[in-house]
Amino acid sequence: MITKKPAHADPHNNTPTLPDAEQIAAALQQAQQWEQRYRYLLGLAKMAQQLHAVPEETPFAVAGCEAPVWLKIECQNNQCYYYTHSSSRLIAGLLVVLFAPVQGKPHSALSEFNFNQWLTSCGLQQQLTPSRSNGLYQIYNHAKQAITG
């Protein structure tokens, strides 16, 4: 579901925010083992849950995933923000990673986004089961369809 008014914090105040795409990629690339990446993803999930609550309501539900997922998209002034929630902490962390490159960017950025290349550059593609990769791809497609109508 897309709403018009973003609920994100003003970037000029001291409100904590999630790491940006460059910070996420650097942290994941520096992790030597899957366990380190896994812990980082769980940390992202915890931060996202504290910063951006997404109601577990039907308009925000995303079909096609094994774990329940909710996605709220807010666009204003040609900037889109993607807020997600999942009952699976690992999926919640992966969702932060998935949408980091397009946060606060025009909706066209999502259409131009290379999902597989991004996950590979973060060192995650080879760690994900086909089912989990497919689920993330379904969420990406859901967001893309919601943005483009």
C-alpha positions as CSV (number, residue, x, y, z in Angstrom):
1,M,0.0,0.0,0.0
2,I,1.3,3.5,-0.9
3,T,0.6,6.5,1.2
4,K,1.5,10.1,0.3
5,K,3.2,11.4,3.5
6,P,6.5,9.8,4.7
7,A,6.8,9.0,8.4
8,H,10.6,9.0,8.3
9,A,12.5,11.2,10.7
10,D,13.9,14.6,9.6
11,P,17.5,13.9,8.4
12,H,18.7,17.1,10.1
13,N,17.9,16.0,13.6
14,N,19.6,13.4,15.9
15,T,16.9,10.7,15.5
16,P,18.6,7.3,14.9
17,T,18.2,6.0,11.4
18,L,19.0,2.8,9.6
19,P,22.4,2.5,7.8
20,D,22.3,3.5,4.2
21,A,23.1,1.1,1.3
22,E,26.8,1.8,1.3
23,Q,27.1,1.2,5.0
24,I,25.1,-2.0,4.7
25,A,27.1,-3.3,1.8
26,A,30.4,-2.5,3.5
27,A,29.4,-4.2,6.8
28,L,28.2,-7.3,4.9
29,Q,31.3,-7.5,2.7
30,Q,33.6,-7.2,5.7
31,A,31.9,-10.1,7.5
32,Q,34.1,-13.1,7.1
33,Q,31.5,-15.8,7.8
34,W,27.8,-16.3,7.4
35,E,27.3,-16.1,11.2
36,Q,28.6,-12.6,11.2
37,R,26.3,-11.6,8.4
38,Y,23.5,-13.3,10.1
39,R,24.0,-11.4,13.4
40,Y,24.3,-8.1,11.4
41,L,21.0,-8.9,9.6
42,L,19.3,-9.6,13.0
43,G,20.6,-6.3,14.3
44,L,19.1,-4.5,11.2
45,A,15.8,-6.1,11.9
46,K,15.8,-5.0,15.5
47,M,16.6,-1.4,14.5
48,A,14.0,-1.3,11.8
49,Q,11.3,-2.6,14.2
50,Q,12.2,0.1,16.7
51,L,12.2,2.9,14.1
52,H,9.4,2.1,11.7
53,A,6.3,0.1,12.8
54,V,4.3,-1.4,10.0
55,P,0.8,-2.5,11.0
56,E,0.1,-6.2,10.5
57,E,-3.0,-5.4,8.5
58,T,-4.3,-6.7,5.2
59,P,-3.5,-3.6,3.1
60,F,0.2,-4.0,3.9
61,A,0.4,-7.8,3.5
62,V,2.6,-9.2,0.8
63,A,1.6,-12.6,-0.7
64,G,4.0,-15.2,-1.9
65,C,6.3,-15.4,1.1
66,E,6.7,-18.3,3.5
67,A,7.1,-15.9,6.5
68,P,4.4,-13.2,6.8
69,V,5.6,-9.9,5.4
70,W,4.1,-6.4,5.5
71,L,5.2,-3.5,3.3
72,K,4.2,0.1,3.5
73,I,5.4,2.5,0.8
74,E,5.3,6.3,1.4
75,C,5.9,8.7,-1.5
76,Q,6.1,12.5,-1.4
77,N,8.0,15.0,-3.5
78,N,9.3,12.2,-5.8
79,Q,10.9,10.4,-2.9
80,C,9.7,6.9,-1.8
81,Y,10.3,5.2,1.5
82,Y,9.8,1.5,2.0
83,Y,8.9,0.3,5.5
84,T,8.7,-3.5,6.1
85,H,7.9,-5.9,8.8
86,S,8.2,-9.7,9.1
87,S,7.6,-12.1,11.9
88,S,10.9,-13.7,10.9
89,R,13.8,-11.6,12.1
90,L,16.1,-12.8,9.4
91,I,13.6,-11.8,6.7
92,A,13.1,-8.5,8.4
93,G,16.9,-7.9,8.2
94,L,17.0,-9.0,4.6
95,L,14.2,-6.6,3.8
96,V,16.2,-3.7,5.2
97,V,19.1,-4.7,2.9
98,L,16.7,-5.2,0.0
99,F,15.3,-1.7,0.1
100,A,18.3,0.3,1.3
101,P,19.5,1.2,-2.3
102,V,16.1,2.8,-3.1
103,Q,15.2,4.5,0.1
104,G,14.3,8.1,-0.4
105,K,14.8,7.9,-4.1
106,P,12.3,8.5,-6.9
107,H,10.0,5.6,-7.7
108,S,11.9,5.1,-11.0
109,A,14.9,3.9,-8.9
110,L,13.0,0.7,-8.0
111,S,12.3,-0.1,-11.6
112,E,16.0,0.3,-12.5
113,F,17.2,-1.6,-9.4
114,N,19.1,-4.8,-10.1
115,F,17.9,-7.1,-7.3
116,N,20.3,-10.0,-7.9
117,Q,23.3,-7.8,-8.4
118,W,22.7,-6.0,-5.1
119,L,22.3,-9.2,-3.1
120,T,25.5,-10.6,-4.7
121,S,27.5,-7.4,-4.0
122,C,26.5,-7.7,-0.4
123,G,27.7,-11.3,-0.3
124,L,24.2,-12.7,0.4
125,Q,23.0,-14.3,-2.8
126,Q,25.1,-17.5,-2.3
127,Q,23.9,-17.8,1.4
128,L,20.2,-17.6,0.6
129,T,18.1,-20.7,-0.1
130,P,16.2,-20.6,-3.4
131,S,12.9,-20.3,-1.5
132,R,14.2,-17.3,0.5
133,S,15.6,-15.6,-2.7
134,N,12.3,-16.2,-4.4
135,G,10.4,-14.7,-1.5
136,L,12.6,-11.6,-1.5
137,Y,12.1,-11.3,-5.3
138,Q,8.3,-11.5,-4.8
139,I,8.5,-8.7,-2.3
140,Y,10.6,-6.6,-4.7
141,N,8.0,-7.3,-7.5
142,H,5.1,-6.4,-5.2
143,A,6.8,-3.0,-4.4
144,K,7.5,-2.4,-8.0
145,Q,3.9,-3.1,-9.0
146,A,2.6,-0.9,-6.2
147,I,4.8,2.0,-7.3
148,T,4.1,1.7,-11.0
149,G,0.4,0.9,-10.6
